[in-house]
Amino acid sequence: RITVSAMCFMDFSRFPLDTQNCSLELESYAYNEDDLMLYWKHGNKSLSTDEHISLSQFFIEEFSASSGLAFYSSTGWYNRLFINFALRRHIFFFVLQTYFPAMLMVMLSWVSFWIDRRAVPARVSLGITTVLTMSTIMTGVSASMPQVSYIKAVDVYLWISFLFVFLSVIEYAAVNYLTTIEERKQLKKRGKASGMYSIDAAQAMAFDGCFHDTDVDMDLSPFSDPCEENETRTSETNISNVDTTRLRRKRSLKGNVGRIILQNNHVIDTYSRIIFPSVYIVFNFFYWGLYI
């Protein structure tokens, strides 16, 4: 009875969605072909395993037996027996520990597209949190994986997911920059329009005979009545105007809720809500279809 601890050279380019082919080779050290013949008496039936035997990381899909010859220049030909194993890696563990958290972080980064573009602290903190979380996931996964010089399948998925999270932060940077430019343009337009009618306190006193502590923007038509004589009539008029304005606002608000919501969001956010999920779904279909 012999107990053997053997190594297998594996290709991790498709890790953890890989299937490995390993072989165990048996050969005599002292007796060549003239002295000893090795062969499988019943072929694959010569190999028998317990049905309850299982590996922690792999499924044993199949195994086969074969034989061959090995030549050494100093001693001659030797018989060699081969046992070939096809091992498929368990993927459920990596789905729970790697793929599912990465998917959640990418989808969490999309929440910022539905937050008001003026809520800078909320959107920036959400973007930075998702980026740091993705970096932590990538660091933890790479520390527990085989250290190889080529790119693995899980590296492709994590880096693409990290790219989606990073682009969501860049998307808000673009939205914030364009929003600032639009607001500056609107302020310039309003300043030019109101500058024609802005007058200081002395000019306002010349028009209506009342003293004003601060600069006021007056509408030149119609002029207001004298201050002290018509205070009662002016207050009544203002109250009626306020009530009328409130009624108009309530009526207009009912029909313009959707328009107000759209105005609070930038057009880039509107497109991002569709483009980001669509591209990520296409990437997942392509990824799982390619490696499984």
PAZAPA-4460 file (N, C-alpha, C; in steps of 0.05 Angstrom, whole numbers, plus 32768, in hexadecimal, padded with zeros to 4 digits):
% residues 292
    n_x    n_y    n_z   ca_x   ca_y   ca_z    c_x    c_y    c_z   seq   type   mol
   8011   7FE8   8000   8000   8000   8000   8012   8019   8000     1      R     A
   800C   802B   7FEE   801D   8043   7FEB   800B   805C   7FEE     2      I     A
   8013   806F   7FFD   8006   8089   8000   8017   809E   7FF1     3      T     A
   800A   80AD   7FDF   8019   80C0   7FCF   800C   80DB   7FD2     4      V     A
   801D   80F0   7FD5   8015   810C   7FD4   8021   8117   7FBA     5      S     A
   8010   811C   7FA7   8019   8124   7F8C   8010   8141   7F86     6      A     A
   801F   814E   7F75   8018   8169   7F6B   800D   8167   7F4F     7      M     A
   7FFE   817C   7F48   7FF2   817D   7F2D   7FF7   819A   7F22     8      C     A
   8002   819B   7F0B   8006   81B5   7EFE   7FEC   81BF   7EF2     9      F     A
   7FE2   81D6   7EFB   7FC8   81E0   7EF3   7FCA   81FA   7EE4    10      M     A
   7FB6   81FE   7ED4   7FB3   8217   7EC5   7F9C   8227   7ED1    11      D     A
   7FA3   823F   7EDD   7F8F   824F   7EEC   7F84   8266   7EDB    12      F     A
   7F86   8265   7EC1   7F7C   827B   7EB0   7F5E   827C   7EB1    13      S     A
   7F50   8267   7EB7   7F33   8267   7EBA   7F2A   8265   7ED7    14      R     A
   7F3C   8268   7EEA   7F35   8266   7F06   7F21   827C   7F0E    15      F     A
   7F0C   8275   7F1E   7F05   825C   7F2A   7EF1   824B   7F1A    16      P     A
   7EEE   8250   7F01   7EDC   8242   7EEF   7EEB   822E   7EDF    17      L     A
   7F00   8222   7EEA   7F12   8211   7EDB   7F0D   81F4   7EDF    18      D     A
   7F16   81E4   7ECC   7F17   81C7   7ECE   7F33   81BE   7EC9    19      T     A
   7F3E   81AF   7EDC   7F5A   81A7   7EDB   7F5D   8189   7ED4    20      Q     A
   7F71   8184   7EC4   7F78   8168   7EBD   7F92   8161   7ECA    21      N     A
   7F91   814E   7EDD   7FA8   8146   7EEC   7FAD   8128   7EE6    22      C     A
   7FC6   8120   7EE8   7FCD   8104   7EE4   7FE1   80FB   7EF9    23      S     A
   7FDE   80E1   7F00   7FF0   80D4   7F12   7FFF   80BE   7F02    24      L     A
   8019   80BF   7F03   8029   80AD   7EF2   8038   8099   7F05    25      E     A
   8037   8080   7EFE   8044   806A   7F0D   8059   805D   7EFB    26      L     A
   8070   805A   7F06   8086   804E   7EF6   809B   8041   7F09    27      E     A
   80A7   802C   7F00   80BC   801F   7F10   80D6   802F   7F0E    28      S     A
   80E4   8030   7F24   80FD   803E   7F24   8115   802D   7F1C    29      Y     A
   8114   8013   7F23   812C   8002   7F1F   8129   7FEE   7F08    30      A     A
   8110   7FE7   7F01   810C   7FD3   7EED   8101   7FDF   7ED3    31      Y     A
   810F   7FD9   7EBD   8106   7FE4   7EA3   80F3   7FD0   7E96    32      N     A
   80EE   7FD5   7E7C   80DA   7FC5   7E6E   80E2   7FA8   7E6C    33      E     A
   80FC   7FA2   7E6B   8105   7F86   7E69   8100   7F76   7E83    34      D     A
   80FE   7F84   7E99   80FB   7F76   7EB3   80DE   7F77   7EBE    35      D     A
   80D0   7F8D   7EB7   80B5   7F90   7EC4   80A2   7F9D   7EAF    36      L     A
   808A   7F91   7EAD   8075   7F9C   7E9C   805E   7FA6   7EAE    37      M     A
   8056   7FBF   7EAA   8040   7FCA   7EB9   8029   7FD0   7EA6    38      L     A
   8010   7FC8   7EAE   7FF9   7FCD   7E9D   7FE0   7FCC   7EAF    39      Y     A
   7FCA   7FD8   7EA5   7FB1   7FD7   7EB4   7FA2   7FBE   7EAB    40      W     A
   7F9C   7FAD   7EBE   7F90   7F93   7EB8   7F74   7F96   7EAD    41      K     A
   7F64   7FA8   7EB8   7F48   7FAB   7EB0   7F42   7FC7   7EA5    42      H     A
   7F56   7FD5   7E9C   7F52   7FF0   7E91   7F48   8004   7EA7    43      G     A
   7F34   8013   7EA0   7F29   8027   7EB3   7F1C   8019   7ECB    44      N     A
   7F13   8000   7EC8   7F07   7FF2   7EDE   7F1B   7FEB   7EF4    45      K     A
   7F35   7FED   7EED   7F49   7FE7   7F01   7F4A   7FFD   7F16    46      S     A
   7F3F   8014   7F11   7F3E   802A   7F24   7F23   802A   7F32    47      L     A
   7F24   802A   7F4C   7F0B   802B   7F5C   7F0F   803E   7F73    48      S     A
   7EFB   804E   7F78   7EFB   8061   7F8E   7EE2   805F   7F9E    49      T     A
   7EE3   8069   7FB6   7ECC   8069   7FC7   7EB9   807F   7FBE    50      D     A
   7E9F   8079   7FBD   7E8C   808D   7FB3   7E89   80A5   7FC6    51      E     A
   7E90   80A2   7FDF   7E8D   80B7   7FF2   7EA6   80C9   7FF3    52      H     A
   7EBA   80C3   7FE4   7ED2   80D4   7FE3   7ECC   80EE   7FD4    53      I     A
   7ED3   8105   7FDF   7ECF   811F   7FD2   7EE6   8131   7FD9    54      S     A
   7EEB   8144   7FC8   7F00   8158   7FCC   7EF4   8172   7FD4    55      L     A
   7F03   8182   7FE3   7EF9   819B   7FED   7EF5   81B0   7FD7    56      S     A
   7F05   81B0   7FC2   7F04   81C5   7FAE   7EFC   81BB   7F93    57      Q     A
   7EFB   81A0   7F8E   7EF6   8196   7F74   7EE1   8180   7F74    58      F     A
   7ED4   817D   7F5D   7EC4   8166   7F56   7ED6   8154   7F44    59      F     A
   7ED6   813A   7F49   7EE4   8127   7F37   7ED0   811F   7F21    60      I     A
   7ED3   812C   7F0A   7EC1   8127   7EF4   7EC5   810B   7EE8    61      E     A
   7EDE   8104   7EE3   7EE4   80EA   7ED8   7F02   80E4   7EDC    62      E     A
   7F08   80CB   7EDA   7F24   80C2   7EDB   7F27   80AA   7EC8    63      F     A
   7F3F   80A8   7EBD   7F44   8093   7EAA   7F60   8088   7EAE    64      S     A
   7F65   8070   7EA4   7F7E   8063   7EA7   7F8B   805E   7E8B    65      A     A
   7FA5   8061   7E8A   7FB4   805D   7E71   7FD0   8054   7E78    66      S     A
   7FDF   804C   7E64   7FFA   8043   7E68   800C   804D   7E51    67      S     A
   8026   804C   7E55   8039   8055   7E41   8055   804D   7E48    68      G     A
   8068   8057   7E39   8084   8050   7E3D   8094   806A   7E40    69      L     A
   80A8   8069   7E51   80BA   807F   7E55   80D7   8076   7E4F    70      A     A
   80E6   8086   7E40   8101   807E   7E38   8116   808F   7E47    71      F     A
   812A   8082   7E51   8141   808F   7E5E   815A   8085   7E4F    72      Y     A
   816A   8098   7E47   8181   8090   7E36   8195   807E   7E44    73      S     A
   8197   807F   7E5E   81AB   8070   7E6D   81A2   8053   7E73    74      S     A
   8187   8050   7E77   817D   8036   7E81   8169   8029   7E6E    75      T     A
   815C   8038   7E5C   814A   802C   7E49   812D   8034   7E4D    76      G     A
   811B   8022   7E45   80FE   8027   7E46   80F1   801D   7E60    77      W     A
   80DE   802C   7E6A   80D0   8025   7E83   80B2   8027   7E7E    78      Y     A
   80A4   8014   7E89   8086   8016   7E88   807C   802B   7E9B    79      N     A
   8067   8039   7E93   805C   804E   7EA3   803D   804C   7EA2    80      R     A
   8030   804F   7EB9   8013   804F   7EBB   8009   806B   7EC2    81      L     A
   7FF3   8072   7EB6   7FE7   808D   7EBA   7FCB   808A   7EC5    82      F     A
   7FC5   809C   7ED8   7FAA   80A0   7EE2   7FA3   80BD   7EDD    83      I     A
   7F90   80C2   7ECC   7F88   80DD   7EC4   7F6E   80E5   7ED2    84      N     A
   7F6F   80FD   7EDF   7F57   8107   7EEE   7F4E   8121   7EE0    85      F     A
   7F34   8124   7EDE   7F28   813D   7ED5   7F19   8149   7EED    86      A     A
   7F24   815F   7EF6   7F1A   816C   7F0F   7F0D   8187   7F08    87      L     A
   7EF4   818B   7F11   7EE6   81A4   7F0D   7EE2   81B2   7F28    88      R     A
   7EE9   81CB   7F29   7EEA   81DA   7F43   7ECE   81E1   7F4C    89      R     A
   7ECA   81E0   7F67   7EB1   81E9   7F73   7EAF   8207   7F6F    90      H     A
   7E98   8211   7F64   7E96   822E   7F5F   7E84   823C   7F73    91      I     A
   7E74   822D   7F82   7E60   8239   7F93   7E6E   824B   7FA9    92      F     A
   7E84   8241   7FB3   7E93   8251   7FC7   7E9C   826C   7FBC    93      F     A
   7EA6   826C   7FA4   7EB0   8285   7F98   7E99   8297   7F8F    94      F     A
   7E82   828C   7F89   7E6B   829C   7F83   7E62   82AC   7F9C    95      V     A
   7E62   829F   7FB3   7E59   82AC   7FCB   7E6E   82C0   7FD6    96      L     A
   7E88   82B9   7FD3   7E9D   82C9   7FDE   7EA8   82DF   7FCC    97      Q     A
   7EA4   82DC   7FB2   7EB1   82EE   7F9F   7E9D   82FB   7F8C    98      T     A
   7E90   82EB   7F7C   7E7F   82F5   7F66   7E67   8304   7F71    99      Y     A
   7E59   82F8   7F84   7E40   8305   7F8E   7E46   8320   7F9C   100      F     A
   7E5A   8322   7FAE   7E61   833D   7FB9   7E69   8351   7FA4   101      P     A
   7E77   8348   7F8F   7E7F   835B   7F7A   7E67   8365   7F6B   102      A     A
   7E53   8353   7F65   7E3B   835C   7F58   7E2B   8370   7F69   103      M     A
   7E2A   836B   7F83   7E1B   837D   7F95   7E29   8399   7F96   104      L     A
   7E43   839A   7F96   7E51   83B3   7F96   7E4C   83C3   7F7D   105      M     A
   7E4C   83B5   7F66   7E46   83C3   7F4D   7E2A   83CE   7F4C   106      V     A
   7E17   83BE   7F55   7DFB   83C7   7F55   7DF7   83DD   7F6A   107      M     A
   7E06   83DC   7F80   7E04   83F1   7F94   7E0E   840C   7F89   108      L     A
   7E22   840B   7F78   7E2D   8423   7F6C   7E18   8431   7F5A   109      S     A
   7E05   8421   7F4F   7DF1   842D   7F3E   7DDC   843D   7F4D   110      W     A
   7DDB   843A   7F68   7DC7   8449   7F78   7DCC   8467   7F75   111      V     A
   7DE5   846E   7F71   7DEC   848B   7F6F   7DDF   8498   7F57   112      S     A
   7DD7   8488   7F43   7DCA   8494   7F2B   7DAE   849E   7F32   113      F     A
   7DA2   8494   7F48   7D87   849B   7F4F   7D87   84B0   7F66   114      W     A
   7D9E   84B8   7F6F   7D9F   84CD   7F83   7DA2   84E8   7F76   115      I     A
   7D96   84FC   7F82   7D97   8517   7F77   7DB3   8520   7F71   116      D     A
   7DB8   852C   7F5A   7DD3   8533   7F53   7DDE   8549   7F65   117      R     A
   7DCE   8557   7F74   7DD8   856C   7F86   7DE0   8561   7FA1   118      R     A
   7DD9   8547   7FA6   7DE1   853A   7FBF   7DFD   8530   7FBD   119      A     A
   7E10   8542   7FBD   7E2C   853C   7FB9   7E37   8529   7FCE   120      V     A
   7E33   852E   7FE8   7E3E   851B   7FFD   7E34   84FF   7FFA   121      P     A
   7E1A   84FC   7FF4   7E0E   84E1   7FF2   7E1A   84D1   7FDA   122      A     A
   7E1C   84DE   7FC3   7E26   84D0   7FAC   7E44   84CA   7FAD   123      R     A
   7E53   84DE   7FB7   7E70   84DA   7FB9   7E76   84C4   7FCD   124      V     A
   7E6A   84C5   7FE4   7E6F   84B0   7FF9   7E67   8495   7FEF   125      S     A
   7E51   8492   7FE1   7E49   8478   7FD6   7E5D   846E   7FC2   126      L     A
   7E66   847F   7FB0   7E79   8477   7F9C   7E94   846E   7FA8   127      G     A
   7E9E   847E   7FBB   7EB8   8477   7FC8   7EB5   845D   7FD8   128      I     A
   7E9E   8459   7FE5   7E9A   8441   7FF5   7E9B   8428   7FE3   129      T     A
   7E8D   8429   7FCD   7E8C   8412   7FBB   7EA8   840D   7FAF   130      T     A
   7EB6   8422   7FA8   7ED1   841E   7F9D   7EE4   8410   7FB2   131      V     A
   7EE3   841A   7FCB   7EF4   840E   7FE0   7EEC   83F1   7FE6   132      L     A
   7ED2   83EC   7FE5   7EC8   83D1   7FEA   7ED1   83BE   7FD4   133      T     A
   7ED0   83C6   7FBB   7EDA   83B6   7FA5   7EF8   83B1   7FA8   134      M     A
   7F06   83C5   7FB0   7F23   83C2   7FB4   7F29   83AD   7FCA   135      S     A
   7F19   83AE   7FDF   7F1D   839A   7FF5   7F17   837E   7FEB   136      T     A
   7F01   837B   7FDB   7EFA   8360   7FD1   7F11   8356   7FBF   137      I     A
   7F1B   8367   7FAE   7F30   835E   7F9C   7F4A   8356   7FAB   138      M     A
   7F50   8366   7FC0   7F68   835F   7FCF   7F65   8345   7FDE   139      T     A
   7F4D   8340   7FEA   7F49   8327   7FF9   7F49   830F   7FE6   140      G     A
   7F3D   8312   7FCE   7F3C   82FC   7FBC   7F58   82F5   7FB1   141      V     A
   7F67   8309   7FAA   7F82   8304   7F9F   7F95   82F8   7FB5   142      S     A
   7F91   82FE   7FCE   7FA2   82F3   7FE3   7F9D   82D6   7FE8   143      A     A
   7F84   82CC   7FE2   7F7D   82B0   7FE7   7F7F   829F   7FCE   144      S     A
   7F89   82AA   7FB8   7F8A   829C   7F9E   7FA6   8295   7F97   145      M     A
   7FAA   8282   7F85   7FC5   827B   7F7B   7FD3   8293   7F6F   146      P     A
   7FEB   8297   7F76   7FFB   82AE   7F6C   8008   82A6   7F51   147      Q     A
   7FFB   82AE   7F3B   8005   82A8   7F21   800A   82C2   7F12   148      V     A
   8019   82C1   7EFC   8021   82D9   7EED   800D   82E1   7ED8   149      S     A
   7FFA   82D0   7ED2   7FE6   82D6   7EBD   7FCB   82DD   7EC9   150      Y     A
   7FB9   82E7   7EB8   7F9F   82F1   7EC2   7F8C   82D9   7EC4   151      I     A
   7F7E   82D8   7EDB   7F6A   82C3   7EDF   7F4E   82CE   7ED8   152      K     A
   7F3B   82BB   7ED6   7F20   82C3   7ECF   7F13   82D4   7EE4   153      A     A
   7F19   82CE   7EFD   7F0D   82DE   7F13   7F19   82FA   7F13   154      V     A
   7F32   82FD   7F0A   7F3E   8318   7F09   7F30   8329   7EF4   155      D     A
   7F28   831D   7EDE   7F1A   832B   7EC9   7EFF   8335   7ED4   156      V     A
   7EF1   8324   7EE2   7ED7   832C   7EEC   7ED9   8342   7F01   157      Y     A
   7EEC   833F   7F13   7EEF   8353   7F28   7EF8   836E   7F1D   158      L     A
   7F0A   836E   7F0A   7F14   8387   7EFF   7EFE   8395   7EEF   159      W     A
   7EEE   8386   7EE0   7ED8   8392   7ED1   7EC4   839D   7EE4   160      I     A
   7EBE   838F   7EFA   7EAB   8399   7F0E   7EB6   83B2   7F1B   161      S     A
   7ED0   83B3   7F21   7EDC   83CA   7F2C   7EDB   83E2   7F19   162      F     A
   7EDE   83DC   7EFF   7EDC   83F1   7EEB   7EC0   83FD   7EEA   163      L     A
   7EAB   83ED   7EED   7E8F   83F7   7EEE   7E8B   8409   7F06   164      F     A
   7E96   8401   7F1D   7E93   8411   7F36   7EA2   842C   7F33   165      V     A
   7EBA   842A   7F27   7ECA   8442   7F23   7EBD   8455   7F10   166      F     A
   7EB1   844A   7EFA   7EA3   845B   7EE7   7E8B   8469   7EF2   167      L     A
   7E7E   845C   7F06   7E67   846A   7F12   7E70   8483   7F22   168      S     A
   7E88   8482   7F2E   7E92   849A   7F3B   7E9A   84AF   7F26   169      V     A
   7EA6   84A7   7F11   7EAD   84BA   7EFB   7E94   84C6   7EEF   170      I     A
   7E7F   84B6   7EEE   7E66   84C0   7EE2   7E5B   84D7   7EF3   171      E     A
   7E5C   84D4   7F0E   7E52   84EA   7F1E   7E64   8502   7F1D   172      Y     A
   7E7E   84FE   7F19   7E90   8515   7F16   7E89   8524   7EFD   173      A     A
   7E82   8516   7EE8   7E79   8524   7ECF   7E5F   8532   7ED3   174      A     A
   7E4C   8525   7EE1   7E32   8532   7EE7   7E35   854B   7EF7   175      V     A
   7E45   8549   7F0C   7E49   8560   7F1D   7E56   8577   7F0E   176      N     A
   7E6A   8571   7EFE   7E78   8586   7EEE   7E65   8593   7EDB   177      Y     A
   7E55   8583   7ECC   7E43   858F   7EB8   7E2C   859E   7EC6   178      L     A
   7E23   8595   7EDD   7E0F   85A3   7EEC   7E19   85BE   7EF5   179      T     A
   7E32   85BF   7EFE   7E3D   85D9   7F07   7E3F   85EC   7EF0   180      T     A
   7E47   85E3   7ED8   7E48   85F4   7EC1   7E2D   85FF   7EB9   181      I     A
   7E18   85ED   7EBA   7DFD   85F6   7EB3   7DF3   860A   7EC7   182      E     A
   7DF8   8607   7EE0   7DEE   861A   7EF4   7DFC   8635   7EF1   183      E     A
   7E16   8634   7EEA   7E24   864E   7EE6   7E18   865C   7ECE   184      R     A
   7E12   864E   7EB9   7E06   865B   7EA1   7DEB   8667   7EA8   185      K     A
   7DDB   8658   7EB8   7DC1   8662   7EBF   7DC3   867B   7ED1   186      Q     A
   7DD7   867B   7EE3   7DDB   8692   7EF4   7DE3   86AA   7EE4   187      L     A
   7DF4   86A6   7ED0   7DFC   86BC   7EBE   7DE4   86C8   7EAF   188      K     A
   7DD3   86B6   7EA5   7DBB   86BF   7E97   7DA9   86CF   7EA9   189      K     A
   7DA4   86C5   7EC1   7D93   86D2   7ED4   7D9F   86ED   7EDC   190      R     A
   7DBA   86EE   7EE0   7DC6   8707   7EE7   7DC4   871C   7ED2   191      G     A
   7DC6   8714   7EB8   7DC2   8727   7EA3   7DA5   8731   7EA1   192      K     A
   7D92   871F   7EA6   7D76   8727   7EA4   7D6E   8739   7EBB   193      A     A
   7D77   8733   7ED3   7D6F   8742   7EEA   7D80   875B   7EED   194      S     A
   7D97   875D   7EE1   7DA9   8774   7EE3   7D9D   878D   7ED7   195      G     A
   7D8B   878A   7EC4   7D7E   87A1   7EB8   7D6C   87B0   7ECB   196      M     A
   7D61   87A1   7EDF   7D4D   87AD   7EF1   7D57   87B0   7F0D   197      Y     A
   7D70   87A8   7F13   7D7A   87A9   7F2F   7D82   87C6   7F34   198      S     A
   7D78   87D0   7F4B   7D7E   87EC   7F53   7D85   87EB   7F70   199      I     A
   7D93   8800   7F79   7D9B   8801   7F95   7D86   880D   7FA6   200      D     A
   7D8B   8811   7FC1   7D77   881B   7FD3   7D6F   8838   7FCD   201      A     A
   7D82   8849   7FC5   7D7B   8865   7FC0   7D69   8867   7FA8   202      A     A
   7D6E   8858   7F93   7D5D   8858   7F7C   7D41   884D   7F82   203      Q     A
   7D40   8838   7F93   7D26   882D   7F9B   7D16   8842   7FAA   204      A     A
   7D23   8851   7FBC   7D15   8865   7FCB   7D0B   887C   7FB9   205      M     A
   7D19   8881   7FA4   7D10   8895   7F91   7CF7   888D   7F82   206      A     A
   7CF4   8872   7F7E   7CDD   8869   7F70   7CC4   8867   7F82   207      F     A
   7CC7   885B   7F99   7CAE   8857   7FA9   7CAD   8868   7FC3   208      D     A
   7CC2   8877   7FC9   7CC2   8888   7FE0   7CC8   887A   7FFA   209      G     A
   7CCF   8861   7FF9   7CD5   8851   8011   7CF3   884B   8013   210      C     A
   7CFD   8849   802B   7D19   8843   802F   7D1E   8825   8030   211      F     A
   7D32   881C   8022   7D39   87FF   8021   7D55   87FB   802C   212      H     A
   7D57   87E7   803E   7D71   87E2   804B   7D84   87D4   8037   213      D     A
   7D7A   87C3   8026   7D8B   87B4   8014   7D84   87BA   7FF8   214      T     A
   7D95   87B1   7FE6   7D8F   87B4   7FC9   7D77   87A3   7FC3   215      D     A
   7D66   87AE   7FB2   7D4E   87A0   7FAA   7D4D   879F   7F8C   216      V     A
   7D40   878A   7F82   7D3B   8787   7F65   7D1D   878E   7F61   217      D     A
   7D19   87A4   7F54   7CFD   87AE   7F51   7CF4   87A9   7F35   218      M     A
   7CDB   87A2   7F33   7CCE   87A1   7F19   7CC3   87BD   7F13   219      D     A
   7CCB   87C8   7EFD   7CC4   87E4   7EF7   7CA7   87E9   7EF3   220      L     A
   7C97   87D5   7EEE   7C7A   87D9   7EEA   7C6B   87C3   7EF8   221      S     A
   7C56   87C9   7F08   7C4F   87E4   7F10   7C5D   87ED   7F29   222      P     A
   7C5E   8807   7F2F   7C6B   8811   7F47   7C59   880C   7F5F   223      F     A
   7C66   8809   7F76   7C56   8804   7F8F   7C4D   881F   7F9A   224      S     A
   7C3A   881D   7FAC   7C2F   8834   7FB9   7C41   883E   7FCF   225      D     A
   7C3D   8856   7FD9   7C4D   8860   7FF0   7C4C   884D   8007   226      P     A
   7C62   884C   8017   7C66   8837   802B   7C51   8839   8041   227      C     A
   7C50   884F   804F   7C41   8851   8068   7C24   8853   8063   228      E     A
   7C1B   885F   804D   7BFF   8864   8049   7BF0   884A   8041   229      E     A
   7BFE   8838   8032   7BF0   8822   8026   7BFA   8807   8031   230      N     A
   7C03   8806   804A   7C0D   87ED   8055   7BF7   87D7   8057   231      E     A
   7BE0   87DF   8060   7BCA   87CC   8064   7BC1   87C0   8049   232      T     A
   7BBD   87D2   8035   7BB5   87C8   801B   7BCA   87B7   800D   233      R     A
   7BE3   87BE   8012   7BF9   87AE   8006   7BFA   8793   8012   234      T     A
   7BF7   8790   802D   7BF8   8776   803A   7BE2   8764   8031   235      S     A
   7BC9   8770   802E   7BB3   8760   8025   7BB8   8755   8008   236      E     A
   7BC3   8766   7FF8   7BC9   875E   7FDC   7BDE   8748   7FDC   237      T     A
   7BF2   874B   7FED   7C07   8737   7FEE   7BFC   871C   7FF7   238      N     A
   7BEA   871C   800B   7BDE   8703   8015   7BCF   86F5   7FFF   239      I     A
   7BBF   8705   7FF1   7BAF   86F9   7FDB   7BC1   86EE   7FC5   240      S     A
   7BD7   86FC   7FC0   7BE9   86F3   7FAB   7BF7   86D9   7FB4   241      N     A
   7BFE   86D7   7FCE   7C0B   86BF   7FD8   7BF8   86A7   7FD6   242      V     A
   7BDE   86AB   7FDE   7BCB   8695   7FDC   7BC8   868C   7FBF   243      D     A
   7BC6   869F   7FAD   7BC3   8698   7F91   7BDC   8689   7F87   244      T     A
   7BF3   8692   7F8F   7C0C   8684   7F87   7C0D   8668   7F91   245      T     A
   7C05   8664   7FAA   7C05   8649   7FB6   7BF2   8636   7FA7   246      R     A
   7BDB   8640   7FA0   7BC8   862F   7F90   7BD4   8628   7F75   247      L     A
   7BE1   863B   7F68   7BED   8635   7F4E   7C03   8621   7F51   248      R     A
   7C13   8623   7F66   7C29   8610   7F6A   7C1F   85F4   7F6F   249      R     A
   7C09   85F1   7F7F   7BFE   85D7   7F84   7BF3   85CA   7F6B   250      K     A
   7BE6   85DA   7F5A   7BDB   85CF   7F42   7BF1   85C7   7F2E   251      R     A
   7C05   85D8   7F2C   7C1B   85D2   7F19   7C2C   85BB   7F23   252      S     A
   7C2E   85B8   7F3E   7C3F   85A3   7F49   7C34   8587   7F43   253      L     A
   7C19   8585   7F43   7C0D   856B   7F3E   7C13   8561   7F22   254      K     A
   7C14   8573   7F0F   7C19   856B   7EF3   7C36   856A   7EEB   255      G     A
   7C47   8575   7EFC   7C63   8578   7EF4   7C76   8569   7F06   256      N     A
   7C6C   8555   7F15   7C7E   8546   7F27   7C93   8537   7F17   257      V     A
   7C8A   852A   7F02   7C9E   851B   7EF1   7CB2   852D   7EE5   258      G     A
   7CA9   8545   7EDC   7CBC   8557   7ECF   7CD0   8562   7EE3   259      R     A
   7CC8   8567   7EFC   7CDA   8570   7F11   7CEF   855B   7F17   260      I     A
   7CE6   8542   7F19   7CF9   852C   7F1F   7D0E   852A   7F09   261      I     A
   7D05   852C   7EF0   7D18   852A   7EDA   7D2B   8542   7EDA   262      L     A
   7D22   8559   7EE2   7D33   8571   7EE2   7D48   856F   7EF8   263      Q     A
   7D42   8560   7F0E   7D56   855D   7F23   7D6C   8549   7F1D   264      N     A
   7D69   853A   7F07   7D7D   8527   7EFE   7D89   852F   7EE4   265      N     A
   7DA3   852A   7EE2   7DB1   8531   7EC9   7DAC   851C   7EB4   266      H     A
   7DAF   8524   7E9B   7DAA   8511   7E85   7DBE   84FA   7E86   267      V     A
   7DD6   84FE   7E90   7DE9   84E9   7E93   7DE0   84D4   7EA6   268      I     A
   7DD3   84DC   7EBC   7DC8   84C9   7ECF   7DB2   84B8   7EC2   269      D     A
   7DA2   84C5   7EB2   7D8C   84B6   7EA4   7D97   84A1   7E92   270      T     A
   7DAB   84A7   7E83   7DB7   8493   7E71   7DC6   847E   7E81   271      Y     A
   7DD3   8486   7E97   7DE3   8473   7EA6   7DD1   845E   7EB3   272      S     A
   7DB9   8465   7EBA   7DA7   8451   7EC6   7DA1   843A   7EB3   273      R     A
   7DA3   843F   7E99   7D9E   842A   7E86   7DB7   841D   7E7C   274      I     A
   7DCC   842E   7E76   7DE4   8423   7E6A   7DF4   8412   7E7D   275      I     A
   7DF8   841A   7E95   7E09   840B   7EA8   7DFD   83EF   7EAD   276      F     A
   7DE3   83EC   7EB5   7DD9   83D1   7EB9   7DD9   83C0   7EA0   277      P     A
   7DD3   83CC   7E89   7DD2   83BD   7E70   7DED   83B2   7E69   278      S     A
   7E02   83C3   7E6A   7E1D   83B9   7E63   7E26   83A5   7E77   279      V     A
   7E20   83A8   7E91   7E29   8394   7EA5   7E1B   837A   7EA1   280      Y     A
   7E02   837A   7E9A   7DF4   8360   7E94   7E00   8352   7E7C   281      I     A
   7E06   8362   7E67   7E12   8356   7E50   7E2E   834A   7E57   282      V     A
   7E3D   8358   7E67   7E57   834E   7E70   7E54   8334   7E7F   283      F     A
   7E40   8332   7E91   7E3D   8319   7EA0   7E35   8302   7E8E   284      N     A
   7E23   8307   7E7B   7E1C   82F2   7E68   7E35   82E8   7E58   285      F     A
   7E44   82FB   7E4F   7E5D   82F4   7E40   7E71   82E6   7E52   286      F     A
   7E74   82EF   7E6A   7E88   82E3   7E7C   7E81   82C6   7E83   287      Y     A
   7E69   82C2   7E8D   7E61   82A7   7E95   7E5E   8294   7E7D   288      W     A
   7E56   829F   7E66   7E55   828E   7E4F   7E70   8286   7E44   289      G     A
   7E84   8297   7E49   7E9F   8291   7E3F   7EAE   827D   7E51   290      L     A
   7EAA   827F   7E6B   7EBA   826F   7E7E   7EAC   8256   7E88   291      Y     A
   7E92   8254   7E85   7E84   823C   7E8E   7E80   8229   7E77   292      I     A
***
